[in-house]
Amino acid sequence: MAPKKKRRRVEPNKTISNKTETLKINTTSDILSNIFQFLDRNEIEKSQL
């Protein structure tokens, strides 16, 4: 019984770590997209000037 319990504990930890990794990737991509949008806005403002 004990080894089965250990296996069950390990699996959810793996899924949680995978979720956190995907969240980190999503946040970094969001930050990058926001930066690029900001740069695009600045370029548009410069062209209007």
Phi and psi restraints in degrees (range 20) as a CNS / XPLOR table:
assign (resid 1 and name C) (resid 2 and name N)
       (resid 2 and name CA) (resid 2 and name C) 1.0 -61.2 20.0 2
assign (resid 2 and name N) (resid 2 and name CA)
       (resid 2 and name C) (resid 3 and name N) 1.0 -48.4 20.0 2
assign (resid 2 and name C) (resid 3 and name N)
       (resid 3 and name CA) (resid 3 and name C) 1.0 -61.5 20.0 2
assign (resid 3 and name N) (resid 3 and name CA)
       (resid 3 and name C) (resid 4 and name N) 1.0 -34.1 20.0 2
assign (resid 3 and name C) (resid 4 and name N)
       (resid 4 and name CA) (resid 4 and name C) 1.0 -62.7 20.0 2
assign (resid 4 and name N) (resid 4 and name CA)
       (resid 4 and name C) (resid 5 and name N) 1.0 -42.5 20.0 2
assign (resid 4 and name C) (resid 5 and name N)
       (resid 5 and name CA) (resid 5 and name C) 1.0 -61.4 20.0 2
assign (resid 5 and name N) (resid 5 and name CA)
       (resid 5 and name C) (resid 6 and name N) 1.0 -41.4 20.0 2
assign (resid 5 and name C) (resid 6 and name N)
       (resid 6 and name CA) (resid 6 and name C) 1.0 -61.0 20.0 2
assign (resid 6 and name N) (resid 6 and name CA)
       (resid 6 and name C) (resid 7 and name N) 1.0 -43.3 20.0 2
assign (resid 6 and name C) (resid 7 and name N)
       (resid 7 and name CA) (resid 7 and name C) 1.0 -60.1 20.0 2
assign (resid 7 and name N) (resid 7 and name CA)
       (resid 7 and name C) (resid 8 and name N) 1.0 -43.1 20.0 2
assign (resid 7 and name C) (resid 8 and name N)
       (resid 8 and name CA) (resid 8 and name C) 1.0 -62.5 20.0 2
assign (resid 8 and name N) (resid 8 and name CA)
       (resid 8 and name C) (resid 9 and name N) 1.0 -36.4 20.0 2
assign (resid 8 and name C) (resid 9 and name N)
       (resid 9 and name CA) (resid 9 and name C) 1.0 -68.4 20.0 2
assign (resid 9 and name N) (resid 9 and name CA)
       (resid 9 and name C) (resid 10 and name N) 1.0 -36.7 20.0 2
assign (resid 9 and name C) (resid 10 and name N)
       (resid 10 and name CA) (resid 10 and name C) 1.0 -69.9 20.0 2
assign (resid 10 and name N) (resid 10 and name CA)
       (resid 10 and name C) (resid 11 and name N) 1.0 -40.0 20.0 2
assign (resid 10 and name C) (resid 11 and name N)
       (resid 11 and name CA) (resid 11 and name C) 1.0 -61.6 20.0 2
assign (resid 11 and name N) (resid 11 and name CA)
       (resid 11 and name C) (resid 12 and name N) 1.0 -49.8 20.0 2
assign (resid 11 and name C) (resid 12 and name N)
       (resid 12 and name CA) (resid 12 and name C) 1.0 -62.5 20.0 2
assign (resid 12 and name N) (resid 12 and name CA)
       (resid 12 and name C) (resid 13 and name N) 1.0 -33.7 20.0 2
assign (resid 12 and name C) (resid 13 and name N)
       (resid 13 and name CA) (resid 13 and name C) 1.0 -61.0 20.0 2
assign (resid 13 and name N) (resid 13 and name CA)
       (resid 13 and name C) (resid 14 and name N) 1.0 -41.9 20.0 2
assign (resid 13 and name C) (resid 14 and name N)
       (resid 14 and name CA) (resid 14 and name C) 1.0 -62.5 20.0 2
assign (resid 14 and name N) (resid 14 and name CA)
       (resid 14 and name C) (resid 15 and name N) 1.0 -45.1 20.0 2
assign (resid 14 and name C) (resid 15 and name N)
       (resid 15 and name CA) (resid 15 and name C) 1.0 -63.5 20.0 2
assign (resid 15 and name N) (resid 15 and name CA)
       (resid 15 and name C) (resid 16 and name N) 1.0 -39.9 20.0 2
assign (resid 15 and name C) (resid 16 and name N)
       (resid 16 and name CA) (resid 16 and name C) 1.0 -63.7 20.0 2
assign (resid 16 and name N) (resid 16 and name CA)
       (resid 16 and name C) (resid 17 and name N) 1.0 -44.2 20.0 2
assign (resid 16 and name C) (resid 17 and name N)
       (resid 17 and name CA) (resid 17 and name C) 1.0 -63.0 20.0 2
assign (resid 17 and name N) (resid 17 and name CA)
       (resid 17 and name C) (resid 18 and name N) 1.0 -40.5 20.0 2
assign (resid 17 and name C) (resid 18 and name N)
       (resid 18 and name CA) (resid 18 and name C) 1.0 -62.5 20.0 2
assign (resid 18 and name N) (resid 18 and name CA)
       (resid 18 and name C) (resid 19 and name N) 1.0 -41.9 20.0 2
assign (resid 18 and name C) (resid 19 and name N)
       (resid 19 and name CA) (resid 19 and name C) 1.0 -62.9 20.0 2
assign (resid 19 and name N) (resid 19 and name CA)
       (resid 19 and name C) (resid 20 and name N) 1.0 -43.5 20.0 2
assign (resid 19 and name C) (resid 20 and name N)
       (resid 20 and name CA) (resid 20 and name C) 1.0 -64.2 20.0 2
assign (resid 20 and name N) (resid 20 and name CA)
       (resid 20 and name C) (resid 21 and name N) 1.0 -39.0 20.0 2
assign (resid 20 and name C) (resid 21 and name N)
       (resid 21 and name CA) (resid 21 and name C) 1.0 -62.5 20.0 2
assign (resid 21 and name N) (resid 21 and name CA)
       (resid 21 and name C) (resid 22 and name N) 1.0 -44.1 20.0 2
assign (resid 21 and name C) (resid 22 and name N)
       (resid 22 and name CA) (resid 22 and name C) 1.0 -64.9 20.0 2
assign (resid 22 and name N) (resid 22 and name CA)
       (resid 22 and name C) (resid 23 and name N) 1.0 -38.3 20.0 2
assign (resid 22 and name C) (resid 23 and name N)
       (resid 23 and name CA) (resid 23 and name C) 1.0 -62.7 20.0 2
assign (resid 23 and name N) (resid 23 and name CA)
       (resid 23 and name C) (resid 24 and name N) 1.0 -43.3 20.0 2
assign (resid 23 and name C) (resid 24 and name N)
       (resid 24 and name CA) (resid 24 and name C) 1.0 -59.6 20.0 2
assign (resid 24 and name N) (resid 24 and name CA)
       (resid 24 and name C) (resid 25 and name N) 1.0 -44.3 20.0 2
assign (resid 24 and name C) (resid 25 and name N)
       (resid 25 and name CA) (resid 25 and name C) 1.0 -62.0 20.0 2
assign (resid 25 and name N) (resid 25 and name CA)
       (resid 25 and name C) (resid 26 and name N) 1.0 -43.9 20.0 2
assign (resid 25 and name C) (resid 26 and name N)
       (resid 26 and name CA) (resid 26 and name C) 1.0 -62.7 20.0 2
assign (resid 26 and name N) (resid 26 and name CA)
       (resid 26 and name C) (resid 27 and name N) 1.0 -43.8 20.0 2
assign (resid 26 and name C) (resid 27 and name N)
       (resid 27 and name CA) (resid 27 and name C) 1.0 -64.6 20.0 2
assign (resid 27 and name N) (resid 27 and name CA)
       (resid 27 and name C) (resid 28 and name N) 1.0 -42.0 20.0 2
assign (resid 27 and name C) (resid 28 and name N)
       (resid 28 and name CA) (resid 28 and name C) 1.0 -64.6 20.0 2
assign (resid 28 and name N) (resid 28 and name CA)
       (resid 28 and name C) (resid 29 and name N) 1.0 -41.9 20.0 2
assign (resid 28 and name C) (resid 29 and name N)
       (resid 29 and name CA) (resid 29 and name C) 1.0 -64.7 20.0 2
assign (resid 29 and name N) (resid 29 and name CA)
       (resid 29 and name C) (resid 30 and name N) 1.0 -39.6 20.0 2
assign (resid 29 and name C) (resid 30 and name N)
       (resid 30 and name CA) (resid 30 and name C) 1.0 -62.6 20.0 2
assign (resid 30 and name N) (resid 30 and name CA)
       (resid 30 and name C) (resid 31 and name N) 1.0 -43.9 20.0 2
assign (resid 30 and name C) (resid 31 and name N)
       (resid 31 and name CA) (resid 31 and name C) 1.0 -61.7 20.0 2
assign (resid 31 and name N) (resid 31 and name CA)
       (resid 31 and name C) (resid 32 and name N) 1.0 -45.8 20.0 2
assign (resid 31 and name C) (resid 32 and name N)
       (resid 32 and name CA) (resid 32 and name C) 1.0 -61.4 20.0 2
assign (resid 32 and name N) (resid 32 and name CA)
       (resid 32 and name C) (resid 33 and name N) 1.0 -44.2 20.0 2
assign (resid 32 and name C) (resid 33 and name N)
       (resid 33 and name CA) (resid 33 and name C) 1.0 -63.4 20.0 2
assign (resid 33 and name N) (resid 33 and name CA)
       (resid 33 and name C) (resid 34 and name N) 1.0 -39.6 20.0 2
assign (resid 33 and name C) (resid 34 and name N)
       (resid 34 and name CA) (resid 34 and name C) 1.0 -63.4 20.0 2
assign (resid 34 and name N) (resid 34 and name CA)
       (resid 34 and name C) (resid 35 and name N) 1.0 -42.3 20.0 2
assign (resid 34 and name C) (resid 35 and name N)
       (resid 35 and name CA) (resid 35 and name C) 1.0 -62.0 20.0 2
assign (resid 35 and name N) (resid 35 and name CA)
       (resid 35 and name C) (resid 36 and name N) 1.0 -45.1 20.0 2
assign (resid 35 and name C) (resid 36 and name N)
       (resid 36 and name CA) (resid 36 and name C) 1.0 -64.8 20.0 2
assign (resid 36 and name N) (resid 36 and name CA)
       (resid 36 and name C) (resid 37 and name N) 1.0 -38.9 20.0 2
assign (resid 36 and name C) (resid 37 and name N)
       (resid 37 and name CA) (resid 37 and name C) 1.0 -62.4 20.0 2
assign (resid 37 and name N) (resid 37 and name CA)
       (resid 37 and name C) (resid 38 and name N) 1.0 -42.3 20.0 2
assign (resid 37 and name C) (resid 38 and name N)
       (resid 38 and name CA) (resid 38 and name C) 1.0 -61.9 20.0 2
assign (resid 38 and name N) (resid 38 and name CA)
       (resid 38 and name C) (resid 39 and name N) 1.0 -44.6 20.0 2
assign (resid 38 and name C) (resid 39 and name N)
       (resid 39 and name CA) (resid 39 and name C) 1.0 -62.3 20.0 2
assign (resid 39 and name N) (resid 39 and name CA)
       (resid 39 and name C) (resid 40 and name N) 1.0 -43.1 20.0 2
assign (resid 39 and name C) (resid 40 and name N)
       (resid 40 and name CA) (resid 40 and name C) 1.0 -60.7 20.0 2
assign (resid 40 and name N) (resid 40 and name CA)
       (resid 40 and name C) (resid 41 and name N) 1.0 -42.2 20.0 2
assign (resid 40 and name C) (resid 41 and name N)
       (resid 41 and name CA) (resid 41 and name C) 1.0 -62.7 20.0 2
assign (resid 41 and name N) (resid 41 and name CA)
       (resid 41 and name C) (resid 42 and name N) 1.0 -43.5 20.0 2
assign (resid 41 and name C) (resid 42 and name N)
       (resid 42 and name CA) (resid 42 and name C) 1.0 -61.2 20.0 2
assign (resid 42 and name N) (resid 42 and name CA)
       (resid 42 and name C) (resid 43 and name N) 1.0 -42.7 20.0 2
assign (resid 42 and name C) (resid 43 and name N)
       (resid 43 and name CA) (resid 43 and name C) 1.0 -63.6 20.0 2
assign (resid 43 and name N) (resid 43 and name CA)
       (resid 43 and name C) (resid 44 and name N) 1.0 -40.1 20.0 2
assign (resid 43 and name C) (resid 44 and name N)
       (resid 44 and name CA) (resid 44 and name C) 1.0 -64.1 20.0 2
assign (resid 44 and name N) (resid 44 and name CA)
       (resid 44 and name C) (resid 45 and name N) 1.0 -43.7 20.0 2
assign (resid 44 and name C) (resid 45 and name N)
       (resid 45 and name CA) (resid 45 and name C) 1.0 -62.4 20.0 2
assign (resid 45 and name N) (resid 45 and name CA)
       (resid 45 and name C) (resid 46 and name N) 1.0 -41.8 20.0 2
assign (resid 45 and name C) (resid 46 and name N)
       (resid 46 and name CA) (resid 46 and name C) 1.0 -62.8 20.0 2
assign (resid 46 and name N) (resid 46 and name CA)
       (resid 46 and name C) (resid 47 and name N) 1.0 -41.9 20.0 2
assign (resid 46 and name C) (resid 47 and name N)
       (resid 47 and name CA) (resid 47 and name C) 1.0 -66.1 20.0 2
assign (resid 47 and name N) (resid 47 and name CA)
       (resid 47 and name C) (resid 48 and name N) 1.0 -34.7 20.0 2
assign (resid 47 and name C) (resid 48 and name N)
       (resid 48 and name CA) (resid 48 and name C) 1.0 -68.0 20.0 2
assign (resid 48 and name N) (resid 48 and name CA)
       (resid 48 and name C) (resid 49 and name N) 1.0 -36.1 20.0 2
